[in-house]
Amino acid sequence: METIGLDRGLEQQARHARPKEATTADESRTALANFHSILFETPPADISGDTVQPPPFFSDLNLDQIVDAITAGREEYRLKPFFYIRLNRLTEIAYRQEVMRDLEHEPLFAGVQSFSERMRTMRHHLAAAKNWHYKFSRERWFLDAVETYCVAVGELRRLLEQTPPASRGLRAVREYLSQYVESDRFQMLRRDAEEVKSGLSAIRYNVRLKGGSVMVHSHGSEADLTALVEETFAKFRQGAVKSYLCSSPALPGMNHVQAAILERVARLYPGVFQALEAFCVKHEKFLNPSLVRFDREIQFYVAYLEYLKPFRRAGLKFCYPEVSDTRKDICARETFDLSLAGKRLPENAPIVCNDFALTGPERIFVVTGPNQGGKTTFARMVGQLHYLASLGCAVPGAEARLFLADEIFTHFERRENLATLRGKLQDDLVRIHSLLERATPASLVILNEIFSSTSFQDGLFLSRKTLERLSRLDALGVWVTFLDELASFNEKTVSLVAAVAPDDPPRRTYQIVRQPANGLAYALALAEKHRLTYQRLKARLKT
């Protein structure tokens, strides 16, 4: 005869379940502290962001690759839309920077991760409560979900009280939790869960197997023979020996025999199981919507900080930029292209950092130099920095001062689209015209080798007209071009050059340096290296 506790069988079932994900929402509202969102100081109308699409420049700047890497493995949280929403107010950016700075502290970060793990477990339990076939099994899963939720909420409150945050966002969460945990509703939820679980844990029953029949009855004063058997055979024990016991594989869920036994146990203890059923009905919508939203939104910070860890271990620097919506004198030091660094880091390949700055009337970087020298990477990097800063994130670099643009516009080379019946030059002109019509003095414009499909003279003419328009607009920009003549267009243009090794011109350094355009000097150095200058050729022909 075996005497077993009810919880043991159900917990074994829980360990081997593989439920589908489920979420629930509590529609009721409680008058608690004012907390709406850990992501938005003033939440937008669609706080979920689920309908937001990636901006049109995302793939040009490789931001799609960065967001894919950040959100990998966290698909259940639907984080990508949050990375598509640029903030347009400095106070909103500061709000996020404060939260992310708080989470840079390991105790807070680890505590938030622990809360999220418990909430994930709770969702799995809720999924099982909806999906399992047997009634008592569903109800026990639901009870487990509530218990896990209560622990998660209580531990998060304790964390924020013992490790006080500095950010407005997490302080608001702490105040909200303090009131919520002490509210009558939460206290009743926790108390009811403890009482029902205590009643279930106190159940003891006996199962008697005889032939092909299974009999279930209440546990009385029957002796537990386990201790007696162990004591009798203890004298034969001779130290550690190899075990020849075979363990039967645990089956996921509850089979029909276990369910039949449990039904008979419920008849023996009707009051306990009626209390379990009543609990599930009474607390069907136990989840607090603000905390469910917090659990999702906090992953924006957790995922980003986790993404930065390998870069920081490699010695690369990140900073919280100074962001302005009026000053256009931008700068950054020891910065790099985050998407390219993400590809090179696993290969242990070196990652080149660069500096840049615009001061006074300067507005547009004109980047020239040899092909494959890092010019396009530099342009993408400037766009990435400004976009990540507009999300309230730390950006690559030892320090940075950036501009809060009203919009980012990009023009990168695209394959000809036969459906439009336009050639490449016409497509460039249409796209540039649309860009200039929409750009404002507060925009950031990034152009990469436009008008490369036409002749030198036509390309230079069109480029000068475009640059003249951008200069009048006073917008910030980066222009990667093969036309050295644009580098000294006016006082608003700054010449940057993709450097090469002085003693080995074919070797790129991937450093983008501030100096006059020197495409001719590079060509002469390359010709000299291969003995193809006029003087070299003349001397060789004489011999």
Summary of the structure (lengths in Angstrom):
residues: 543
radius of gyration: 33.2
end to end distance: 108.8
largest distance: 117.7
contacts: 1589
relative contact order: 0.11
helix: 51%
strand: 14%
